[in-house]
Amino acid sequence: MKYLILGCALGLLMASCSSPKTKIDATDSLTKMDTPAKDTAVNNSKADVSSLCFLNTEGKDSTSIELVIHGDKVSGQMNWLPYQKDSRKGTLAGTVKGDTIHAVWSFMQEGMKDTLNLDLQLKDGILSQKSLKLNTRTGRQQTDGSAGYSIIYHSADKLHSH
């Protein structure tokens, strides 16, 4: 009897800790009906606030970024959605100096919290990012400081719900 109860408990534990591979989150898909959005500015008595949305697609992979720029501060959301792989979804927080944005991306992937420092550039309505490289010493990705701004994001509709 003891073994039967133990077996059932183990089975329930394993079932509750695993998620089906075919589960698709509705927010993980972008449609062809998305249309480019114009940059919007909201008047604020202290400083202008800009809300900007961007999208990068490579094959079936996509990355969406929504930035809210308030003076020299930036916040927002960034979602990396690789096709049939684990996504990274999280928030951005950082600073703006000229056309350069230094931000920390705090995200969840496979149930784990992580962060990445990102270098972005906003010029003529186009957002670009320095690529990431693997730090073999730490085993983590990091921004390649010597790289150019080679990842291009184009203006897009509002991408994330708040």
N, C-alpha and C positions, 0 to 999 in steps of 0.2 A: 504494500500500500504506500509506504514511504517513497519508493522509487517511482510509482505512478504519479504521485503528487509532484515530486521533484521534476519528472519529465514534462508534465503539463506546465509547470511554472517556467521551466527553461524554454519551452516552445513559445509561450506567451511573450517572454522577454525578447526572444529573437524576432518574433513577428512585430513587436512594437518598436524595435530599434532599427528596422530596415524599412526603406521606402522603395516602392516599385520603380524600376528603371523607365517604365513607359509613362510615368507621371509627368505631365507638362503643365507648367504654370502659365496661365493666360498672359501674364506680363512678359513672358519670355519670347513673345512673337511680335514681329512688326509686320504691318501689311503694306501692300503696294499702294494703298489708298492714302498713305501719309503724304502730305503736301508741305512744301517749304513754308516756313513761317517767317514773318518779319520780326526783326528785333523790336522789343517793346521797352519803353522807359516809363517808369511810374514816378510822378512828382512826389517829392517828400520835402518837407520844410528844411530838414537838416542836410540831405544830400540826395543826388539822383540815385535811383535803384534801377538796374537793368536786369531783365530776366531773358536769358538766351538758351536756346536748345540746339544741340548738334548731334549728328549721327555719322558713324563710320561703318561701312560694310565691306567685308572681304569674303567673297564666296558666300557661304551661308552663315558666317559669323557676323555679329554686329556689336557695336559699342555705342551706347547713348550717354550723352552728358547734358545735364541741365545746370546752368550756372546762374547764380544770383549775385550780381556785383553791386556793392554798396560802398561807395568811396574807394578806399584801398583794401577792402575786405571782400573775399569771395566765399560763397558757400554753394551747396548744390548736391546733386546726386549723379552717380556714375554707375552704369550697369554694363558689364561685359558679358555677352551672351554667345558663347561658342556653340556651334551646331553639335547637338548630341553629347555635350560634355557639361561638367559642372560650371555654373555661372558664378560670377563675382558681382554682388550688388551692395552698394553702400553710399556713404556720404562723402562730400568733399568739403574741406575747410582750408583757407589759406589767405594769401595776400596778392595784391596786384601792384606792379610797379611798371609804368609805361604800358607796353604791350605784352609783358611777361607775367605769368601767373605761377606761383609756387604753391602747391596744394598738397595736403595729406588726404589720401583716399583710405577711409576706414570701411572695410567691407567684410562680408561673410562669404565663405566658400566651404562647402562640405561640412557645414555646421561649426566651422572654426572662424574666430575673428582674427583679422590681420590688417596691416596698414602698409601703404606704399607712398613714398614721396614722389610726386609727379611734377614735371616741368612742362608747362603749356604756354602757347603763344596765341594771342588773339589779335589778328591783323586783317583789316579790310573785310570784316564779317566772317572770316574763316578761322577756325580753331585748329591748331596743330599741336602735336605732342612729341616730345623726345621719346625714342623707343626704350624698352626695358631690356635688361640683360641679367643673366643669372650670376650671382655672386657665389663662386664655387667654395669660398671659405664658409659662408653662412648657409648656403643652400637656398637662399631667398632671392627673389627678383628685386631689382633696383633700377632706377633711372640711369641710363647711360649718359653721363654728363658730357662726354665728348661727341655724342651723336647730334645730328641736326634735328630739326623739327620735322620728322618724316611721316608721322601718322596724321592724316588729314581728316578732319570732321567738317561736314557741311551742315549749314543751317537746316533745321527741321522743325516740325510741329512740336507742341508740348508733348513730352515723352513719358513723364512720370506722374503718378497721382500722389497727392500729399495726404 
